Amino acid sequence: MPEIRQDPLPALTKEQKAREAQLTEEELRIIDQGLLSNACTRWRKVARVVGSTMMFGSPTRIDGVPDIFYAQRVRKLVESSRLESDGNLDYIGYSEVRLPQENKDNEKT
């Protein structure tokens, strides 16, 4: 499993941006589906959701795509209301996400 980041997410490097530009719509869909499938209705650390999605041998792991990009996709899923978040998403070891719930209380379970 990738190392859990304790510092804020850095920007993508030039090489990582080049790899990002090569991603197809299908690969983006696979990444997003993987992130959503590793989330649940209970709060989970973003690092756990990203790490589980990126596990070696997982069909949702796209070669050459860094954890930073997966974490950026988590942010997009939150922005599109496909995930809810708690905490600063720049710190994946300290922020959490969950699938949206009908009951909008923010109590952790």
Backbone torsions as a table, in degrees:
resi	resn	phi	psi	omega
1	MET	NA	142.1	179.5
2	PRO	-60.9	155.5	178.0
3	GLU	-63.6	139.3	178.7
4	ILE	-80.8	125.4	-179.0
5	ARG	-77.4	130.2	176.4
6	GLN	-103.3	-12.5	179.6
7	ASP	-103.0	168.9	179.3
8	PRO	-65.0	152.9	-179.8
9	LEU	-64.6	131.0	175.7
10	PRO	-79.1	169.0	174.2
11	ALA	-72.4	155.7	175.5
12	LEU	-64.4	142.5	175.7
13	THR	-74.1	170.4	178.2
14	LYS	-57.2	-43.5	-180.0
15	GLU	-66.0	-40.9	179.1
16	GLN	-66.6	-38.3	176.1
17	LYS	-63.7	-37.9	178.1
18	ALA	-63.7	-41.7	178.4
19	ARG	-65.9	-40.7	178.3
20	GLU	-58.8	-41.7	-178.6
21	ALA	-64.0	-22.1	-179.8
22	GLN	-85.9	-10.6	-176.7
23	LEU	-66.7	137.5	177.8
24	THR	-88.2	165.3	175.3
25	GLU	-58.9	-37.5	178.8
26	GLU	-64.3	-42.4	178.5
27	GLU	-65.2	-39.5	176.6
28	LEU	-63.1	-41.0	177.4
29	ARG	-61.9	-42.0	179.3
30	ILE	-62.8	-44.6	179.1
31	ILE	-61.9	-49.4	-178.8
32	ASP	-61.4	-43.5	178.6
33	GLN	-62.7	-39.2	177.5
34	GLY	-63.1	-44.3	178.4
35	LEU	-62.6	-44.5	179.3
36	LEU	-65.1	-37.2	-179.1
37	SER	-72.5	-20.4	177.5
38	ASN	-94.3	-1.8	172.5
39	ALA	-95.9	163.9	176.1
40	CYS	-146.8	-173.2	-178.6
41	THR	-78.6	-7.9	173.3
42	ARG	-96.8	152.9	178.5
43	TRP	-64.3	134.0	174.8
44	ARG	-132.7	143.7	176.3
45	LYS	-59.4	139.6	177.1
46	VAL	-59.2	-38.4	178.9
47	ALA	-58.9	-38.1	178.7
48	ARG	-68.0	-44.5	-179.7
49	VAL	-63.1	-46.1	178.9
50	VAL	-64.6	-47.9	-178.6
51	GLY	-60.6	-41.9	178.5
52	SER	-65.8	-37.0	179.4
53	THR	-68.8	-31.1	-176.1
54	MET	-94.9	4.6	-176.5
55	MET	-54.3	141.6	178.0
56	PHE	-57.7	135.7	179.9
57	GLY	87.5	-8.7	-179.8
58	SER	-76.3	139.6	177.6
59	PRO	-67.8	-11.3	179.6
60	THR	-96.5	3.3	175.6
61	ARG	-90.5	119.4	179.4
62	ILE	-103.1	120.7	-177.3
63	ASP	-54.6	135.3	175.7
64	GLY	81.3	0.3	-179.9
65	VAL	-99.3	120.7	-174.6
66	PRO	-80.3	164.2	178.0
67	ASP	-59.1	-30.2	179.0
68	ILE	-58.5	-43.2	-179.4
69	PHE	-66.5	-42.6	177.8
70	TYR	-59.6	-41.1	178.6
71	ALA	-65.2	-36.4	175.8
72	GLN	-64.1	-36.3	177.3
73	ARG	-67.0	-34.6	175.4
74	VAL	-58.9	-46.3	179.3
75	ARG	-58.1	-43.0	178.9
76	LYS	-63.3	-38.7	178.0
77	LEU	-66.1	-35.0	175.6
78	VAL	-68.3	-45.6	-179.8
79	GLU	-61.2	-30.2	179.4
80	SER	-93.5	9.8	177.2
81	SER	65.5	20.1	175.6
82	ARG	-85.7	-17.3	172.0
83	LEU	-135.9	154.8	171.5
84	GLU	-107.9	150.3	-178.8
85	SER	-127.5	159.1	174.8
86	ASP	-140.0	125.4	-178.9
87	GLY	97.3	-179.9	-177.9
88	ASN	-86.0	114.0	-176.3
89	LEU	-67.5	-9.9	174.4
90	ASP	-71.6	-16.4	179.7
91	TYR	-115.7	89.3	-172.4
92	ILE	-68.6	-19.8	177.3
93	GLY	-81.3	-10.9	-175.7
94	TYR	-123.7	-0.7	178.2
95	SER	-112.1	160.4	-176.6
96	GLU	-133.1	156.8	175.2
97	VAL	-137.5	162.0	173.9
98	ARG	-154.9	163.2	173.9
99	LEU	-69.5	146.2	179.6
100	PRO	-57.5	143.7	179.5
101	GLN	-115.8	151.3	176.0
102	GLU	-65.7	-41.6	177.4
103	ASN	-83.1	111.2	-172.4
104	LYS	-85.8	21.4	175.1
105	ASP	-71.7	144.3	-176.2
106	ASN	-96.3	18.9	179.6
107	GLU	-71.8	133.1	179.8
108	LYS	-77.6	137.5	179.7
109	THR	-122.6	NA	NA
